[in-house]
């Protein structure tokens, strides 16, 4: 097989591409070896004996597969996380969801007559200051301090009919 390095270099210059993208027809290697001048190489390019190969890029297939998994909620483990905890879910967002839940619970308890206005106001103020960690923390606090009225007591107080003691 003849040495075609110089012809490859000339063809690359003529076609304005890199040497690695120059394709030479192996069946016509004898004709290519005879081409000494740049003009000879240009004639071979016009004849289709020497061609430019397409650029090779990085395939996005694997990236697309990973993106599809991420859309499903996969690949969110501890090893994939960067930054502090507050970067993924802001402190303000966490506070807003927590305080709204607690305030909703307090409104429901007050409307159902499970707590009185004074208790509602004191627990509301405590929750506003960040005293309670969660909704369950509020219910535990109310039960431990006997601030919750019983379901039956709440109903009987709303009915206005109290049982007489004998």
NORSULHU-V364617 format. One record per residue. OMEGA is omega in whole degrees, 0 to 359 (NA if undefined). Layout:
omega
OMEGA
OMEGA
This chain:
omega
183
179
185
183
182
178
178
180
179
180
179
178
183
183
179
177
179
181
182
181
181
177
179
181
182
180
183
183
178
179
181
180
179
181
184
184
178
179
177
180
179
177
179
177
179
179
179
178
177
182
173
175
181
178
177
179
178
182
178
183
182
179
180
178
180
178
179
178
180
177
177
179
178
173
180
183
184
181
181
186
174
179
182
179
181
180
181
177
190
179
180
178
179
180
183
181
181
184
179
178
181
181
176
178
181
178
180
180
181
180
178
180
176
175
178
184
181
178
179
183
182
179
178
180
178
180
179
181
178
181
185
180
187
178
180
177
178
182
177
179
181
180
182
181
178
179
178
173
177
178
181
179
181
180
183
179
180
179
183
180
180
180
178
178
181
NA
